[in-house]
Amino acid sequence: MAAMKVTVVPVTPFQQNCSVVWCEATGKGAVVDPGGDVARIYEAAKQTGAVIEMVLITHGHLDHASATRAVAEHYGVPIVGPHRDDAFLISQLGEQGRQFGLPEADTFEPDRWLEDGDTVTLGRLELQVIHCPGHTPGHVVFYEPESHFALVGDVIFNGSVGRTDLPGGSFEQLAHAIRQKLFPLGDEVTFLPGHGSTSTFGWERKCNPFVADLAFED
C-alpha cells in the first residue's frame, strides 16, 4: 500500500495552507494550491526530497492560485485543476493580485481541467477528484483513499465552512456537497483545509454548526 505524505506551507498574509504532497514509495509529488511566497514553497519542497511532477489547484481564488503559473514554470510541470467552472476566477487573478499586493499573481490555463469522478495519479497514489461547488462553482477536493486523507481547499474547515457570499457561491450547493459527497467517505477521514488546522469528517459531522447532522434534522 502506497502512503501519501503531506507537508503544509502556510503562505501569504491570508495564511493559506499550500501543501506539498508526495508518494512515499516513489518520491513523486505535487504542489497543491500555491497562493504565493514561492521561495517558501520551493524550500519546503526541497526539504521533502520529493520530485515535483504537477501543480494541483482546488479552486480559483486569489489566496490559493496566485502563484500557480510561477510554480508550474519553475518546475516545468503541468497544472491540474480545478473544474472549468472556475475559469472566470482564474482570469481575474492578475488584477486581483495587484489590488492585494501579491506580485506573483498571474492568470493561467490549466493543462487539465478536472471533472467529478476523475482520478489524478501521483506515483503509486490515485487521488480521487470530487467536484464540490458552493464556495466557488468549480471547486474540487482531492481524496486519497489508502491514507484516508482529503485536501479540501475552502469547502470545509475545522468548525466552519467556506464562504458562500462571493461570486458563484451557494450555501445550498456547499452543504449538499459536504453532506452527500464528503461525509460518506467516512468519519475516520482526516482533511486539510485551506486555512487552519486539520480535522476529521466524523468530528465535523457531529459538531460543525453549519453542516452537522443536528443542523439538518427536522
C-alpha positions in Angstrom: 0.0 0.0 0.0 1.4 3.4 -1.0 1.4 6.1 1.6 0.8 9.7 0.9 3.0 12.2 2.8 2.0 15.8 3.3 3.9 19.0 4.3 1.9 22.1 4.9 3.3 25.5 3.9 1.2 28.5 5.1 1.6 31.3 2.6 0.8 35.0 2.2 -1.0 37.2 4.7 -4.1 35.0 4.1 -2.2 32.1 5.8 -3.4 29.8 3.2 -2.4 26.1 3.6 -0.4 25.4 0.5 0.9 21.9 0.7 3.5 19.6 -0.8 2.1 16.0 -1.2 4.1 13.0 -2.4 4.0 9.3 -2.8 6.4 7.8 -0.2 7.1 4.8 -2.3 8.2 6.7 -5.5 9.0 10.2 -4.3 6.8 11.7 -6.9 5.0 14.8 -5.6 2.8 17.8 -6.3 2.4 21.3 -5.0 -1.2 22.0 -4.0 -2.7 25.5 -4.1 0.4 27.7 -4.3 -1.1 31.1 -3.3 2.2 32.9 -3.1 5.5 33.1 -1.2 7.1 30.9 -3.8 10.5 30.9 -2.2 9.0 29.3 0.9 7.2 26.7 -1.3 10.4 25.8 -3.2 12.4 25.4 0.1 9.7 23.2 1.6 9.5 21.0 -1.5 13.3 20.7 -1.4 13.3 19.6 2.2 10.8 16.8 1.4 13.1 15.4 -1.3 10.0 14.9 -3.5 10.2 15.2 -7.3 7.5 17.7 -8.2 5.5 16.4 -11.2 2.5 18.7 -11.2 0.7 21.6 -9.6 -2.8 20.8 -8.2 -5.4 23.5 -7.8 -8.6 23.1 -5.7 -10.2 26.4 -6.8 -9.5 29.7 -8.5 -9.4 32.2 -5.6 -6.5 34.5 -5.2 -5.1 33.1 -2.0 -5.0 29.6 -3.4 -3.9 30.1 -7.0 -2.0 33.3 -7.4 1.4 31.7 -7.9 0.2 28.7 -10.0 1.9 29.9 -13.2 5.2 30.8 -11.4 5.4 27.4 -9.7 4.5 25.4 -12.7 7.1 27.2 -14.8 9.7 26.8 -12.1 9.4 23.0 -12.1 8.4 22.7 -15.8 5.3 20.7 -14.8 1.6 20.7 -15.8 -1.2 22.5 -14.0 -4.1 20.1 -13.0 -7.4 21.5 -11.8 -9.7 23.0 -10.9 -13.1 22.4 -12.6 -13.7 24.5 -15.6 -16.5 26.5 -13.8 -13.7 28.4 -12.0 -12.2 29.8 -15.3 -13.8 33.2 -14.7 -12.0 33.5 -11.3 -8.6 32.4 -12.8 -9.0 35.1 -15.5 -9.1 37.8 -12.7 -6.0 36.7 -10.8 -3.6 39.3 -12.2 -5.8 42.2 -11.5 -6.7 40.9 -8.0 -3.1 40.3 -7.2 -2.3 43.9 -7.9 -5.1 45.0 -5.6 -4.0 42.8 -2.7 -0.2 43.3 -3.1 0.6 39.8 -4.4 3.2 40.4 -7.1 3.3 36.7 -8.2 -0.3 36.6 -9.1 -1.0 35.8 -12.8 -3.6 34.1 -14.9 -3.1 30.6 -16.2 -4.7 27.9 -18.3 -4.7 24.5 -16.7 -3.2 21.7 -18.7 -6.1 19.6 -17.4 -9.5 20.7 -16.2 -11.0 18.2 -13.7 -14.4 16.7 -13.5 -16.2 14.9 -10.7 -15.1 11.3 -10.6 -11.7 11.9 -12.3 -8.5 10.5 -10.8 -5.1 12.0 -10.6 -2.1 9.6 -10.5 0.9 10.6 -8.4 3.4 7.8 -8.3 1.5 4.9 -6.9 -1.2 7.1 -5.4 -4.5 7.7 -7.1 -6.2 10.8 -5.9 -10.0 10.8 -6.4 -11.5 14.1 -7.7 -14.7 15.3 -6.1 -16.4 18.3 -7.5 -17.7 20.3 -4.5 -19.3 23.6 -5.7 -20.7 26.2 -3.2 -17.6 28.2 -2.2 -16.8 28.5 -5.9 -18.6 26.9 -8.8 -15.5 24.9 -9.9 -14.1 23.8 -6.5 -12.7 20.3 -6.4 -11.5 18.1 -3.5 -8.6 15.6 -3.8 -9.1 12.4 -1.8 -6.5 9.7 -1.2 -8.4 6.6 0.0 -5.5 4.5 1.1 -4.4 7.2 3.6 -8.0 8.3 4.4 -6.9 11.9 3.7 -8.5 14.7 1.8 -7.3 18.1 0.6 -10.5 20.1 0.7 -9.4 23.7 0.0 -12.1 26.1 1.3 -15.1 23.7 1.2 -15.0 22.9 4.9 -12.8 23.9 7.9 -12.3 22.8 11.5 -15.6 24.1 12.9 -16.8 26.1 9.9 -17.4 26.0 6.1 -16.3 28.1 3.2 -17.8 31.5 2.5 -20.7 31.5 0.1 -21.2 35.2 -0.3 -18.6 35.6 -3.0 -19.3 35.4 -6.8 -20.7 32.0 -7.7 -21.2 31.0 -4.1 -24.2 28.9 -2.8 -24.7 27.6 0.7 -27.2 25.0 -0.5 -24.7 23.6 -3.0 -21.9 23.7 -0.4 -23.9 21.9 2.3 -25.1 19.3 -0.3 -21.5 18.6 -1.4 -20.2 18.3 2.1 -23.0 16.1 3.4 -23.6 14.0 0.3 -20.1 13.7 -1.2 -17.6 14.2 1.6 -19.1 12.9 4.8 -20.0 9.5 3.2 -16.3 8.9 2.6 -16.1 8.0 6.3 -15.9 9.5 9.8 -12.2 8.5 10.0 -11.1 10.6 7.1 -8.7 13.4 8.0 -8.8 16.5 6.0 -6.5 19.5 5.4 -8.5 22.7 4.9 -7.3 25.8 3.1 -6.9 27.6 6.4 -6.4 26.5 9.9 -5.9 23.0 11.4 -6.9 19.6 10.2 -10.0 17.8 11.4 -12.0 14.7 10.5 -15.3 14.3 8.7 -16.6 12.4 11.7 -15.9 15.3 14.1 -17.5 17.9 11.7 -20.5 15.7 11.1 -21.2 15.8 14.8 -20.0 19.2 15.8 -19.8 21.6 12.8 -22.5 24.2 13.4 -23.2 24.7 9.7 -23.3 21.1 8.4 -23.6 18.7 11.4 -26.3 16.1 11.4 -28.2 18.1 14.1 -28.3 21.1 11.9 -30.2 19.2 9.3 -32.7 17.3 11.5 -36.3 18.2 11.1 
